[in-house]
Amino acid sequence: MPVTAIKSITNQIDKVVFVKNRETPSDTGGEGHQLPVAPGDTLQCNMWIPWANTQYEYDNGSGVGKGPAHILISINWSSVDGTPEPPEFSIWQQGAYVRYSPQRSWSKDGKLVRGNSTVGGDRSVTVTGGTYTNADLEFF
């Protein structure tokens, strides 16, 4: 299976985003930790995007003794009446593509990541949209 690695994450929205590799927590500071990316900043990193071909693999890992098979990008958000919750992006590889969900969930043939969604090689991720209410992901 080809390896797809995230090498940088750029935050173009108005809130801090947090990155957590659920399969390999050491990539993002260890168990219980996550990496913050401030508005306008770029974080250099090296995270292989996990494979999740089924809901079971997404929740429990792909049988290699690691954690759940996805990377999570969440947005710093405080509850305010009438304000919609921001997305929490889950990222995984399935078949020939990198897929994602803005609802922190797996789905068969999930959405293709905008930009370069094919597996294999290095990627830069940008959190786009300007604000947390219309945030999305794009791979380069």
C-alpha positions as CSV (number, residue, x, y, z in Angstrom):
1,M,0.0,0.0,0.0
2,P,1.4,3.4,-0.9
3,V,2.3,5.8,1.9
4,T,0.8,9.3,1.9
5,A,2.5,11.6,4.4
6,I,1.4,15.0,5.7
7,K,4.5,17.2,5.8
8,S,2.8,20.5,6.7
9,I,-0.5,22.0,7.9
10,T,-1.4,25.6,7.2
11,N,-4.2,27.3,9.1
12,Q,-6.1,29.9,7.1
13,I,-9.1,30.3,9.4
14,D,-9.8,32.6,12.3
15,K,-9.4,30.0,15.1
16,V,-6.6,27.7,16.3
17,V,-6.8,24.2,14.9
18,F,-5.5,21.1,16.6
19,V,-4.0,18.1,14.9
20,K,-4.0,14.6,16.4
21,N,-2.8,11.4,14.8
22,R,-5.1,8.9,16.5
23,E,-3.2,5.9,15.0
24,T,0.3,7.1,15.9
25,P,0.0,9.6,18.8
26,S,3.8,10.1,19.0
27,D,3.5,12.1,15.7
28,T,1.5,14.7,17.6
29,G,3.1,14.8,21.0
30,G,2.0,11.5,22.5
31,E,-1.2,10.0,24.0
32,G,-3.6,12.8,25.1
33,H,-1.7,15.5,23.2
34,Q,-2.3,17.4,20.0
35,L,-0.5,20.0,18.0
36,P,-1.9,23.5,17.8
37,V,-1.7,25.6,14.6
38,A,-2.5,29.3,15.2
39,P,-4.4,31.3,12.6
40,G,-2.1,32.2,9.7
41,D,0.6,29.7,10.8
42,T,2.1,26.7,9.1
43,L,3.2,23.6,11.2
44,Q,5.9,21.4,9.7
45,C,5.3,17.7,10.6
46,N,5.7,14.1,9.3
47,M,2.5,12.0,9.7
48,W,1.6,9.0,7.6
49,I,-2.1,9.0,6.8
50,P,-3.6,5.8,8.2
51,W,-5.5,3.3,6.1
52,A,-9.2,2.6,7.1
53,N,-11.1,0.4,4.7
54,T,-13.9,-0.3,7.1
55,Q,-15.6,1.3,10.1
56,Y,-13.9,-1.3,12.4
57,E,-10.4,-0.2,11.1
58,Y,-11.3,3.5,11.5
59,D,-12.4,2.9,15.1
60,N,-9.8,0.3,16.2
61,G,-6.8,0.5,13.8
62,S,-5.9,-1.7,10.9
63,G,-4.7,-4.7,13.0
64,V,-1.1,-3.5,13.5
65,G,-1.6,-2.9,17.2
66,K,-2.0,0.9,16.9
67,G,-4.8,3.3,17.7
68,P,-7.8,4.3,15.6
69,A,-6.9,4.7,11.9
70,H,-7.4,8.3,11.2
71,I,-5.9,11.8,11.7
72,L,-8.2,14.3,13.4
73,I,-8.1,18.1,12.8
74,S,-10.4,20.0,15.2
75,I,-11.1,23.6,15.6
76,N,-10.8,25.6,18.9
77,W,-14.4,26.6,19.6
78,S,-16.4,27.8,22.5
79,S,-20.1,27.3,22.6
80,V,-22.1,30.4,21.9
81,D,-25.9,30.3,21.6
82,G,-27.0,30.1,18.0
83,T,-23.5,29.6,16.6
84,P,-23.0,26.4,14.6
85,E,-20.4,23.9,15.7
86,P,-17.3,23.9,13.4
87,P,-16.3,20.7,11.6
88,E,-13.9,18.1,13.1
89,F,-12.1,16.6,10.1
90,S,-11.1,13.0,10.1
91,I,-8.6,12.0,7.4
92,W,-7.8,8.4,6.2
93,Q,-6.7,6.5,3.1
94,Q,-9.1,4.1,1.4
95,G,-8.5,2.5,-2.0
96,A,-6.7,4.9,-4.3
97,Y,-7.6,8.1,-2.4
98,V,-7.3,10.1,0.7
99,R,-10.7,10.7,2.1
100,Y,-12.2,12.8,4.9
101,S,-15.3,13.6,6.9
102,P,-16.1,17.0,8.4
103,Q,-18.2,15.1,11.0
104,R,-15.4,13.1,12.7
105,S,-16.8,9.9,11.3
106,W,-15.9,7.2,8.7
107,S,-18.1,6.5,5.7
108,K,-17.7,4.0,2.9
109,D,-16.2,6.0,0.0
110,G,-16.0,9.2,2.1
111,K,-15.5,12.6,0.6
112,L,-12.3,13.0,-1.5
113,V,-10.0,15.6,-0.1
114,R,-10.0,18.7,-2.3
115,G,-6.8,19.2,-4.3
116,N,-4.5,16.2,-4.6
117,S,-6.5,13.3,-3.2
118,T,-4.6,10.4,-4.7
119,V,-2.5,8.1,-2.4
120,G,1.2,8.1,-2.4
121,G,3.7,10.8,-1.7
122,D,4.0,13.9,0.4
123,R,1.2,16.4,1.0
124,S,0.7,19.8,2.5
125,V,-2.7,20.4,4.1
126,T,-4.4,23.8,4.2
127,V,-7.4,24.5,6.5
128,T,-9.3,26.9,4.2
129,G,-12.5,29.0,4.5
130,G,-11.5,32.0,6.5
131,T,-13.8,31.3,9.5
132,Y,-14.5,28.2,11.5
133,T,-18.1,28.0,10.3
134,N,-17.1,27.4,6.6
135,A,-13.7,25.7,7.1
136,D,-12.6,22.9,4.8
137,L,-9.5,21.0,3.8
138,E,-7.3,21.1,0.7
139,F,-4.2,19.0,-0.1
140,F,-1.3,20.1,-2.3
